[in-house]
Amino acid sequence: MTWTVPVTASQRPSQLPPVAAIVRHAMPHAADIPDAFDVYTVVVLRRPADAPEMSDDELDALQAGHLAYRAELRRQGVVVANGPFDEQSDPSYRGMSVFACDPAEAARLSDGDPSVVAGRLAYDVMEWWVGAGSLAFPLAARPVGDRRAMPDD
């Protein structure tokens, strides 16, 4: 069973219970629950239902600005992996980025994306807990994520 706790642009992580608390109270500790997790900050981009209509030329310019902004975040080492979705069950989901910072900073940076500013994209920020050591970002110039243990009751 997977538990996700999304943080929208209007919510901040301090307003939500930590995912470890949700997992701890949702199921007893079992051998198949990792003792340690690597926790990553993820931003999922989505097309809002009320996205403004734009001409093809405006959309092309906006997409170029969006890609340039994300490329600059990657050059700075703040984004370590990102890209578009395809074959998604909900076509409003457009792409995902893994950030090398906390959720509040990822939200602040996502607010500066030209497509978010224009209202063509919205985003959800969340922490993604994966079993320790199961994922790596070899091109990252700095550490990504935090190693955390499941707290005891």
N, CA, C and O atoms as a DFTB+ gen file, in Angstrom:
612 C
 N C O
     1  1       0.840      -1.170       0.000
     2  2       0.000       0.000       0.000
     3  2       0.887       1.236       0.000
     4  3       1.852       1.293       0.762
     5  1       0.590       2.220      -0.827
     6  2       1.361       3.453      -0.905
     7  2       0.543       4.586      -0.334
     8  3      -0.654       4.692      -0.602
     9  1       1.173       5.422       0.440
    10  2       0.523       6.581       1.034
    11  2       1.212       7.819       0.507
    12  3       2.433       7.931       0.615
    13  1       0.466       8.753      -0.059
    14  2       1.041      10.021      -0.480
    15  2       0.280      11.145       0.195
    16  3      -0.928      11.059       0.413
    17  1       0.999      12.187       0.518
    18  2       0.411      13.361       1.143
    19  2       0.817      14.559       0.295
    20  3       1.863      15.155       0.550
    21  1       0.013      14.933      -0.715
    22  2       0.402      16.047      -1.576
    23  2       0.296      17.382      -0.851
    24  3      -0.551      17.570       0.021
    25  1       1.165      18.293      -1.229
    26  2       1.137      19.657      -0.727
    27  2       0.914      20.540      -1.935
    28  3       1.764      20.605      -2.823
    29  1      -0.216      21.218      -1.978
    30  2      -0.494      22.082      -3.109
    31  2       0.159      23.436      -2.878
    32  3       0.716      23.692      -1.810
    33  1       0.088      24.296      -3.877
    34  2       0.693      25.616      -3.780
    35  2       0.098      26.420      -2.625
    36  3       0.749      27.328      -2.108
    37  1      -1.136      26.096      -2.211
    38  2      -1.754      26.839      -1.118
    39  2      -1.481      26.227       0.251
    40  3      -1.834      26.820       1.270
    41  1      -0.856      25.050       0.290
    42  2      -0.526      24.399       1.549
    43  2       0.974      24.326       1.701
    44  3       1.712      24.312       0.716
    45  1       1.412      24.280       2.919
    46  2       2.832      24.124       3.194
    47  2       3.020      22.875       4.043
    48  3       2.099      22.466       4.750
    49  1       4.204      22.260       3.984
    50  2       4.435      21.012       4.713
    51  2       4.128      21.085       6.197
    52  3       3.696      20.092       6.782
    53  1       4.342      22.243       6.825
    54  2       4.097      22.356       8.256
    55  2       2.620      22.204       8.604
    56  3       2.288      22.008       9.773
    57  1       1.724      22.290       7.618
    58  2       0.292      22.167       7.866
    59  2      -0.188      20.724       7.807
    60  3      -1.348      20.449       8.113
    61  1       0.675      19.809       7.422
    62  2       0.272      18.424       7.227
    63  2       1.044      17.496       8.154
    64  3       2.168      17.809       8.547
    65  1       0.448      16.347       8.511
    66  2       1.191      15.386       9.328
    67  2       2.304      14.759       8.504
    68  3       2.142      14.562       7.300
    69  1       3.434      14.443       9.131
    70  2       4.493      13.778       8.369
    71  2       4.028      12.416       7.890
    72  3       3.267      11.731       8.573
    73  1       4.490      12.032       6.715
    74  2       4.060      10.762       6.135
    75  2       4.443       9.594       7.038
    76  3       3.732       8.590       7.086
    77  1       5.557       9.715       7.753
    78  2       5.951       8.635       8.659
    79  2       4.872       8.388       9.710
    80  3       4.617       7.242      10.080
    81  1       4.243       9.446      10.186
    82  2       3.183       9.285      11.179
    83  2       1.972       8.597      10.569
    84  3       1.325       7.777      11.221
    85  1       1.664       8.929       9.317
    86  2       0.531       8.296       8.647
    87  2       0.815       6.811       8.444
    88  3      -0.036       5.973       8.742
    89  1       2.001       6.478       7.942
    90  2       2.351       5.076       7.718
    91  2       2.374       4.326       9.038
    92  3       1.865       3.208       9.119
    93  1       2.960       4.926      10.085
    94  2       3.081       4.270      11.383
    95  2       1.709       3.929      11.948
    96  3       1.523       2.854      12.518
    97  1       0.743       4.840      11.795
    98  2      -0.578       4.604      12.357
    99  2      -1.463       3.794      11.424
   100  3      -2.473       3.246      11.865
   101  1      -1.109       3.705      10.143
   102  2      -1.942       2.990       9.185
   103  2      -1.675       1.497       9.197
   104  3      -2.566       0.706       8.887
   105  1      -0.446       1.096       9.553
   106  2      -0.138      -0.332       9.520
   107  2       0.929      -0.651      10.554
   108  3       1.801       0.175      10.823
   109  1       0.868      -1.827      11.127
   110  2       1.898      -2.200      12.091
   111  2       3.216      -2.452      11.378
   112  3       3.239      -2.723      10.177
   113  1       4.326      -2.360      12.131
   114  2       5.636      -2.620      11.530
   115  2       5.710      -4.079      11.114
   116  3       5.361      -4.980      11.877
   117  1       6.166      -4.290       9.901
   118  2       6.287      -5.640       9.372
   119  2       7.648      -5.770       8.710
   120  3       8.310      -4.772       8.426
   121  1       8.053      -6.991       8.469
   122  2       9.361      -7.253       7.879
   123  2       9.510      -6.618       6.502
   124  3      10.629      -6.312       6.091
   125  1       8.412      -6.412       5.778
   126  2       8.520      -5.837       4.439
   127  2       8.488      -4.307       4.426
   128  3       8.501      -3.703       3.354
   129  1       8.447      -3.677       5.595
   130  2       8.559      -2.223       5.689
   131  2      10.016      -1.892       5.955
   132  3      10.578      -2.357       6.947
   133  1      10.648      -1.089       5.083
   134  2      12.075      -0.781       5.275
   135  2      12.338      -0.113       6.627
   136  3      11.495       0.618       7.147
   137  1      13.507      -0.375       7.177
   138  2      13.918       0.291       8.411
   139  2      14.351       1.721       8.143
   140  3      14.298       2.563       9.039
   141  1      14.778       2.004       6.922
   142  2      15.228       3.348       6.559
   143  2      14.670       3.713       5.192
   144  3      14.447       2.855       4.338
   145  1      14.455       4.988       5.012
   146  2      13.933       5.526       3.763
   147  2      14.828       6.662       3.299
   148  3      15.451       7.349       4.109
   149  1      14.887       6.851       1.991
   150  2      15.434       8.071       1.422
   151  2      14.229       8.892       1.020
   152  3      13.344       8.413       0.311
   153  1      14.202      10.142       1.480
   154  2      13.043      11.005       1.270
   155  2      13.431      12.111       0.293
   156  3      14.371      12.869       0.535
   157  1      12.693      12.192      -0.812
   158  2      12.966      13.146      -1.876
   159  2      11.815      14.139      -2.008
   160  3      10.663      13.806      -1.729
   161  1      12.134      15.352      -2.432
   162  2      11.124      16.357      -2.727
   163  2      10.753      16.252      -4.196
   164  3      11.613      16.337      -5.072
   165  1       9.473      16.069      -4.454
   166  2       8.961      15.889      -5.815
   167  2       7.926      16.973      -6.096
   168  3       7.100      17.303      -5.245
   169  1       7.992      17.519      -7.310
   170  2       6.976      18.451      -7.795
   171  2       6.328      17.824      -9.020
   172  3       7.005      17.469      -9.985
   173  1       5.010      17.695      -8.968
   174  2       4.237      17.185     -10.096
   175  2       3.512      18.365     -10.734
   176  3       2.743      19.069     -10.079
   177  1       3.770      18.567     -12.014
   178  2       3.108      19.643     -12.753
   179  2       1.835      19.120     -13.382
   180  3       1.795      17.993     -13.876
   181  1       0.791      19.940     -13.364
   182  2      -0.479      19.546     -13.955
   183  2      -1.134      20.745     -14.629
   184  3      -0.888      21.893     -14.259
   185  1      -1.961      20.464     -15.611
   186  2      -2.708      21.505     -16.316
   187  2      -3.988      21.765     -15.532
   188  3      -4.809      20.859     -15.387
   189  1      -4.179      22.983     -15.021
   190  2      -5.417      23.261     -14.288
   191  2      -6.617      23.340     -15.238
   192  3      -6.467      23.665     -16.416
   193  1      -7.793      23.043     -14.718
   194  2      -9.013      23.071     -15.526
   195  2      -9.287      24.455     -16.095
   196  3      -9.887      24.590     -17.162
   197  1      -8.845      25.480     -15.380
   198  2      -9.106      26.858     -15.817
   199  2      -7.889      27.513     -16.483
   200  3      -7.747      28.735     -16.444
   201  1      -7.016      26.710     -17.091
   202  2      -5.839      27.250     -17.774
   203  2      -6.280      28.211     -18.871
   204  3      -7.217      27.914     -19.613
   205  1      -5.621      29.352     -18.982
   206  2      -6.040      30.322     -19.997
   207  2      -5.759      29.811     -21.415
   208  3      -4.781      29.100     -21.649
   209  1      -6.616      30.177     -22.335
   210  2      -6.405      29.868     -23.751
   211  2      -5.327      30.807     -24.280
   212  3      -5.274      31.977     -23.901
   213  1      -4.473      30.292     -25.155
   214  2      -3.409      31.087     -25.752
   215  2      -3.256      30.688     -27.202
   216  3      -3.628      29.583     -27.597
   217  1      -2.707      31.592     -27.994
   218  2      -2.425      31.285     -29.398
   219  2      -1.249      30.314     -29.476
   220  3      -0.517      30.137     -28.502
   221  1      -1.074      29.692     -30.634
   222  2       0.052      28.775     -30.812
   223  2       1.383      29.481     -30.596
   224  3       2.295      28.915     -29.992
   225  1       1.501      30.707     -31.083
   226  2       2.748      31.464     -30.895
   227  2       3.004      31.744     -29.412
   228  3       4.135      31.624     -28.940
   229  1       1.950      32.116     -28.680
   230  2       2.092      32.360     -27.239
   231  2       2.479      31.077     -26.505
   232  3       3.324      31.100     -25.609
   233  1       1.856      29.954     -26.889
   234  2       2.173      28.668     -26.248
   235  2       3.609      28.255     -26.550
   236  3       4.300      27.744     -25.668
   237  1       4.064      28.465     -27.772
   238  2       5.445      28.124     -28.129
   239  2       6.433      28.944     -27.306
   240  3       7.417      28.406     -26.798
   241  1       6.178      30.230     -27.174
   242  2       7.068      31.102     -26.393
   243  2       7.037      30.708     -24.916
   244  3       8.073      30.684     -24.252
   245  1       5.853      30.403     -24.413
   246  2       5.728      30.009     -23.016
   247  2       6.444      28.686     -22.753
   248  3       7.128      28.544     -21.739
   249  1       6.293      27.724     -23.650
   250  2       6.975      26.437     -23.487
   251  2       8.488      26.630     -23.519
   252  3       9.201      25.997     -22.739
   253  1       8.985      27.476     -24.388
   254  2      10.425      27.757     -24.439
   255  2      10.895      28.354     -23.117
   256  3      11.961      27.991     -22.620
   257  1      10.116      29.262     -22.546
   258  2      10.467      29.856     -21.255
   259  2      10.427      28.840     -20.132
   260  3      11.287      28.846     -19.252
   261  1       9.438      27.974     -20.157
   262  2       9.307      26.912     -19.151
   263  2      10.517      25.973     -19.210
   264  3      11.112      25.655     -18.180
   265  1      10.874      25.537     -20.410
   266  2      12.016      24.627     -20.560
   267  2      13.323      25.295     -20.156
   268  3      14.175      24.662     -19.532
   269  1      13.488      26.561     -20.505
   270  2      14.703      27.294     -20.122
   271  2      14.784      27.446     -18.606
   272  3      15.863      27.320     -18.027
   273  1      13.657      27.716     -17.963
   274  2      13.630      27.872     -16.502
   275  2      14.012      26.561     -15.824
   276  3      14.830      26.548     -14.905
   277  1      13.417      25.454     -16.283
   278  2      13.732      24.148     -15.687
   279  2      15.187      23.762     -15.951
   280  3      15.839      23.178     -15.085
   281  1      15.699      24.083     -17.141
   282  2      17.106      23.794     -17.452
   283  2      18.038      24.586     -16.532
   284  3      19.063      24.066     -16.094
   285  1      17.690      25.826     -16.242
   286  2      18.518      26.635     -15.337
   287  2      18.490      26.062     -13.921
   288  3      19.522      26.040     -13.251
   289  1      17.340      25.601     -13.455
   290  2      17.267      24.960     -12.133
   291  2      18.144      23.716     -12.103
   292  3      18.779      23.419     -11.091
   293  1      18.176      22.999     -13.204
   294  2      19.037      21.809     -13.274
   295  2      20.514      22.207     -13.260
   296  3      21.317      21.584     -12.567
   297  1      20.875      23.244     -14.024
   298  2      22.268      23.717     -14.026
   299  2      22.703      24.150     -12.630
   300  3      23.856      23.952     -12.247
   301  1      21.790      24.736     -11.876
   302  2      22.081      25.171     -10.503
   303  2      22.149      23.994      -9.535
   304  3      22.588      24.161      -8.398
   305  1      21.728      22.824      -9.959
   306  2      21.741      21.648      -9.101
   307  2      20.541      21.535      -8.189
   308  3      20.511      20.672      -7.311
   309  1      19.556      22.387      -8.379
   310  2      18.354      22.349      -7.536
   311  2      17.387      21.279      -8.026
   312  3      16.739      20.612      -7.218
   313  1      17.284      21.110      -9.340
   314  2      16.498      20.026      -9.923
   315  2      17.489      18.963     -10.382
   316  3      18.430      19.264     -11.117
   317  1      17.279      17.720      -9.950
   318  2      18.213      16.642     -10.304
   319  2      17.647      15.702     -11.359
   320  3      18.401      14.978     -12.008
   321  1      16.349      15.702     -11.536
   322  2      15.712      14.906     -12.585
   323  2      14.362      15.531     -12.878
   324  3      13.647      15.938     -11.962
   325  1      14.014      15.607     -14.153
   326  2      12.691      16.117     -14.507
   327  2      12.351      15.707     -15.928
   328  3      13.226      15.362     -16.723
   329  1      11.077      15.753     -16.224
   330  2      10.637      15.444     -17.571
   331  2       9.134      15.296     -17.647
   332  3       8.443      15.261     -16.629
   333  1       8.633      15.210     -18.882
   334  2       7.182      15.121     -19.082
   335  2       6.657      13.706     -18.864
   336  3       7.407      12.730     -18.890
   337  1       5.359      13.629     -18.650
   338  2       4.658      12.351     -18.575
   339  2       4.097      11.998     -19.947
   340  3       3.874      12.875     -20.782
   341  1       3.875      10.728     -20.167
   342  2       3.196      10.227     -21.359
   343  2       2.402       8.998     -20.921
   344  3       2.776       8.321     -19.964
   345  1       1.331       8.718     -21.608
   346  2       0.499       7.560     -21.296
   347  2      -0.065       7.623     -19.872
   348  3      -0.339       6.581     -19.276
   349  1      -0.241       8.827     -19.322
   350  2      -0.778       8.976     -17.972
   351  2      -2.297       8.772     -17.976
   352  3      -2.973       9.101     -18.951
   353  1      -2.823       8.225     -16.876
   354  2      -4.264       7.966     -16.785
   355  2      -5.064       9.259     -16.688
   356  3      -6.234       9.288     -17.070
   357  1      -4.455      10.326     -16.183
   358  2      -5.100      11.633     -16.094
   359  2      -4.286      12.599     -16.948
   360  3      -3.160      12.939     -16.584
   361  1      -4.836      13.050     -18.084
   362  2      -4.060      13.901     -18.995
   363  2      -3.698      15.269     -18.419
   364  3      -2.880      15.981     -19.002
   365  1      -4.288      15.647     -17.291
   366  2      -3.911      16.933     -16.695
   367  2      -2.503      16.874     -16.093
   368  3      -1.861      17.913     -15.937
   369  1      -2.017      15.680     -15.753
   370  2      -0.652      15.557     -15.243
   371  2       0.309      15.733     -16.401
   372  3       0.218      15.027     -17.405
   373  1       1.238      16.682     -16.261
   374  2       2.108      17.054     -17.373
   375  2       3.553      16.610     -17.195
   376  3       4.198      16.246     -18.178
   377  1       4.091      16.626     -15.960
   378  2       5.483      16.258     -15.764
   379  2       5.848      16.246     -14.298
   380  3       5.035      16.568     -13.431
   381  1       7.094      15.866     -14.035
   382  2       7.557      15.734     -12.649
   383  2       9.013      16.169     -12.561
   384  3       9.792      16.003     -13.500
   385  1       9.355      16.733     -11.406
   386  2      10.742      17.100     -11.110
   387  2      11.093      16.591      -9.730
   388  3      10.263      16.624      -8.821
   389  1      12.324      16.118      -9.564
   390  2      12.873      15.772      -8.258
   391  2      13.836      16.899      -7.895
   392  3      14.768      17.200      -8.641
   393  1      13.599      17.508      -6.753
   394  2      14.387      18.649      -6.289
   395  2      15.380      18.224      -5.218
   396  3      15.132      17.276      -4.472
   397  1      16.494      18.922      -5.145
   398  2      17.503      18.715      -4.098
   399  2      17.365      19.821      -3.066
   400  3      18.334      20.511      -2.749
   401  1      16.162      19.986      -2.547
   402  2      15.875      20.998      -1.518
   403  2      14.605      20.569      -0.785
   404  3      13.993      19.558      -1.127
   405  1      14.223      21.335       0.211
   406  2      13.016      20.977       0.958
   407  2      11.755      21.392       0.186
   408  3      11.838      22.167      -0.767
   409  1      10.596      20.878       0.596
   410  2       9.356      21.185      -0.130
   411  2       9.027      22.677      -0.209
   412  3       8.515      23.136      -1.230
   413  1       9.309      23.431       0.836
   414  2       9.000      24.864       0.804
   415  2       9.818      25.577      -0.271
   416  3       9.293      26.429      -0.988
   417  1      11.098      25.234      -0.385
   418  2      11.948      25.841      -1.411
   419  2      11.521      25.369      -2.803
   420  3      11.525      26.165      -3.742
   421  1      11.157      24.112      -2.954
   422  2      10.675      23.608      -4.242
   423  2       9.406      24.352      -4.666
   424  3       9.239      24.668      -5.843
   425  1       8.518      24.631      -3.720
   426  2       7.303      25.392      -4.022
   427  2       7.653      26.817      -4.436
   428  3       7.084      27.346      -5.390
   429  1       8.586      27.436      -3.719
   430  2       8.999      28.805      -4.056
   431  2       9.573      28.844      -5.475
   432  3       9.243      29.732      -6.260
   433  1      10.425      27.884      -5.793
   434  2      11.021      27.836      -7.130
   435  2       9.976      27.516      -8.201
   436  3      10.035      28.066      -9.301
   437  1       9.041      26.654      -7.902
   438  2       7.988      26.320      -8.860
   439  2       7.088      27.512      -9.138
   440  3       6.562      27.656     -10.242
   441  1       6.911      28.365      -8.138
   442  2       6.120      29.586      -8.337
   443  2       6.732      30.486      -9.406
   444  3       6.021      31.281     -10.020
   445  1       8.051      30.371      -9.638
   446  2       8.732      31.202     -10.629
   447  2       8.717      30.642     -12.034
   448  3       9.176      31.313     -12.958
   449  1       8.211      29.444     -12.231
   450  2       8.152      28.844     -13.566
   451  2       7.214      29.682     -14.437
   452  3       6.078      29.937     -14.035
   453  1       7.658      30.112     -15.613
   454  2       6.796      30.948     -16.452
   455  2       5.434      30.335     -16.751
   456  3       4.448      31.066     -16.846
   457  1       5.347      29.022     -16.901
   458  2       4.058      28.393     -17.172
   459  2       3.147      28.407     -15.948
   460  3       1.924      28.445     -16.086
   461  1       3.729      28.378     -14.761
   462  2       2.938      28.510     -13.529
   463  2       2.475      29.953     -13.389
   464  3       1.311      30.207     -13.079
   465  1       3.379      30.897     -13.616
   466  2       3.033      32.323     -13.536
   467  2       1.889      32.636     -14.504
   468  3       0.981      33.394     -14.162
   469  1       1.926      32.061     -15.706
   470  2       0.904      32.316     -16.729
   471  2      -0.406      31.575     -16.464
   472  3      -1.409      31.834     -17.129
   473  1      -0.403      30.642     -15.487
   474  2      -1.613      29.889     -15.185
   475  2      -1.832      28.677     -16.068
   476  3      -2.873      28.028     -15.959
   477  1      -0.877      28.343     -16.950
   478  2      -1.009      27.167     -17.805
   479  2      -0.640      25.885     -17.081
   480  3      -1.077      24.801     -17.467
   481  1       0.167      26.006     -16.025
   482  2       0.508      24.865     -15.183
   483  2       0.267      25.225     -13.728
   484  3       0.410      26.378     -13.322
   485  1      -0.100      24.217     -12.955
   486  2      -0.148      24.299     -11.494
   487  2       0.749      23.159     -11.015
   488  3       1.248      22.378     -11.826
   489  1       0.953      23.062      -9.717
   490  2       1.842      22.012      -9.235
   491  2       1.408      21.515      -7.875
   492  3       0.685      22.183      -7.136
   493  1       1.880      20.313      -7.570
   494  2       1.753      19.722      -6.240
   495  2       3.159      19.390      -5.788
   496  3       3.963      18.876      -6.565
   497  1       3.458      19.682      -4.530
   498  2       4.766      19.379      -3.944
   499  2       4.545      18.307      -2.888
   500  3       3.586      18.359      -2.118
   501  1       5.452      17.334      -2.866
   502  2       5.323      16.285      -1.861
   503  2       6.680      15.684      -1.553
   504  3       7.633      15.826      -2.319
   505  1       6.747      15.019      -0.431
   506  2       7.914      14.206      -0.113
   507  2       7.609      12.790      -0.561
   508  3       6.514      12.276      -0.331
   509  1       8.583      12.164      -1.202
   510  2       8.448      10.803      -1.701
   511  2       9.392       9.922      -0.910
   512  3      10.608      10.095      -0.980
   513  1       8.846       8.978      -0.156
   514  2       9.613       8.061       0.687
   515  2       9.839       6.768      -0.080
   516  3       8.883       6.078      -0.436
   517  1      11.102       6.439      -0.334
   518  2      11.444       5.183      -1.007
   519  2      12.439       4.430      -0.136
   520  3      13.174       5.034       0.646
   521  1      12.458       3.127      -0.272
   522  2      13.398       2.318       0.502
   523  2      14.821       2.824       0.327
   524  3      15.256       3.111      -0.788
   525  1      15.541       2.933       1.439
   526  2      16.906       3.470       1.424
   527  2      17.769       2.738       0.404
   528  3      17.792       1.508       0.358
   529  1      18.475       3.509      -0.408
   530  2      19.399       2.965      -1.374
   531  2      18.781       2.455      -2.661
   532  3      19.494       1.921      -3.510
   533  1      17.468       2.606      -2.830
   534  2      16.821       2.047      -4.016
   535  2      16.820       2.991      -5.212
   536  3      16.410       2.601      -6.305
   537  1      17.271       4.221      -5.020
   538  2      17.254       5.207      -6.086
   539  2      18.508       6.057      -5.982
   540  3      18.943       6.381      -4.877
   541  1      19.099       6.425      -7.119
   542  2      20.308       7.254      -7.113
   543  2      20.211       8.301      -8.210
   544  3      19.514       8.113      -9.207
   545  1      20.912       9.392      -8.014
   546  2      20.985      10.475      -8.986
   547  2      22.456      10.745      -9.273
   548  3      23.025      11.687      -8.722
   549  1      23.083       9.936     -10.125
   550  2      24.524      10.023     -10.331
   551  2      24.996      11.328     -10.952
   552  3      26.176      11.661     -10.839
   553  1      24.118      12.075     -11.601
   554  2      24.522      13.341     -12.205
   555  2      24.384      14.523     -11.255
   556  3      24.787      15.637     -11.590
   557  1      23.820      14.293     -10.075
   558  2      23.635      15.381      -9.104
   559  2      24.984      15.816      -8.541
   560  3      25.843      14.991      -8.227
   561  1      25.146      17.122      -8.423
   562  2      26.396      17.686      -7.909
   563  2      26.427      17.750      -6.389
   564  3      27.470      18.035      -5.800
   565  1      25.289      17.484      -5.752
   566  2      25.218      17.527      -4.284
   567  2      24.271      16.443      -3.806
   568  3      23.533      15.861      -4.601
   569  1      24.288      16.171      -2.514
   570  2      23.383      15.133      -1.993
   571  2      21.916      15.464      -2.287
   572  3      21.510      16.626      -2.292
   573  1      21.151      14.427      -2.527
   574  2      19.731      14.568      -2.820
   575  2      18.966      13.740      -1.806
   576  3      19.276      12.569      -1.590
   577  1      17.972      14.346      -1.186
   578  2      17.132      13.630      -0.234
   579  2      17.752      13.508       1.137
   580  3      18.907      13.872       1.360
   581  1      16.954      12.988       2.047
   582  2      17.364      12.776       3.437
   583  2      17.121      11.325       3.784
   584  3      16.104      10.750       3.397
   585  1      18.056      10.726       4.515
   586  2      17.871       9.362       5.020
   587  2      17.089       9.475       6.326
   588  3      17.493      10.197       7.237
   589  1      15.989       8.772       6.413
   590  2      15.150       8.798       7.613
   591  2      14.770       7.387       7.994
   592  3      14.652       6.508       7.141
   593  1      14.581       7.182       9.275
   594  2      14.107       5.910       9.792
   595  2      12.653       6.057      10.201
   596  3      12.203       7.144      10.566
   597  1      11.940       4.976      10.137
   598  2      10.557       4.977      10.602
   599  2      10.577       5.106      12.118
   600  3      11.161       4.265      12.800
   601  1       9.945       6.154      12.657
   602  2       9.960       6.321      14.102
   603  2       9.189       5.219      14.817
   604  3       8.200       4.695      14.305
   605  1       9.663       4.883      16.005
   606  2       8.942       3.923      16.834
   607  2       7.821       4.626      17.557
   608  3       7.891       5.826      17.820
   609  1       6.783       3.874      17.879
   610  2       5.662       4.458      18.651
   611  2       6.086       4.733      20.063
   612  3       5.288       5.222      20.863
